[in-house]
């Protein structure tokens, strides 16, 4: 799970894991949580999860024509 940075403490991570466990079930709990300064978004401010996931895994992100903030990809690269 990649999140825009708010509070990078272990307590926050534990709370996020607990929320996912309670609301979605332990089977959907992410293995890790990474904080970044910004997430890749379109001009309409929709988060491009496909691009974030591919960039983090080192895969081809595909079509980036709708991406509005290319600098967000650098933040994800720094956490890889």
N, C-alpha and C positions, 0 to 999 in steps of 0.2 A: 504494500500500500504506500503510495506517495502522497504526501500532504504538503500544502503550503505552510510554511513555518509560522507557528504561533507561540508555542511553549515546548521546547525540546527536552523536557525533563523526563526521567524514568516514570515518575508518577503519572504524567500525562499519557505516556505510552501504555502503562498498565490500565488506565481508565479507558483508553480507546479499545484495547483488547477486550476488556470486560463488556463494553457496550456492544461490540460485534458479537461476542459470545451470547449475550442475553437476547439481542434482537434478531440475530441471523443464525445463530447456532455455531458450535465449535468447529464444525466441518468447513465453514466459510471463513474462519479466522485467518488473517494473513500471517505469513511466516515472519515478516518484519515490517516495520514502519520507518519510512525515510522522510525526512523533512527537507523541503526545498524552498527557495525564495519565491518562486513563481511556477505556475503550471501552464503548459501550452494551451492556448485558447484561440477560438475563432474571433472574428470581429464582433459577433453577437455575444461574446463572453461565455460561450459553451466550452467546457473543458474537453480537450481532445485526448481522451483516455487511451485510445488506440496508439497515438503518437507517443505518449508518455511511457506506456508499457513497452513498446518496441524499442524506444531509445534506451530505456533502462536495461533491457535484455540484450542490447547490442544488435538488434535486428533492423531490417529496412523499415522505416516508418511509413513508406508509401507516399501518397500524394500529400504535399504540404502547402498547396495553394491557398487553402482556407486558414492556415496558421497566421495569426496576427503578431505574436510576440516570439520571434525566433530565439531571443536570449534565454527564454525559459528552458530550451533544450540544453544549454550550457550548464544550467543549474542541475539538471538531471545527470548529465555526464560527470559532473564533479562528485556526485554521490555514488557512482558506479564503482 
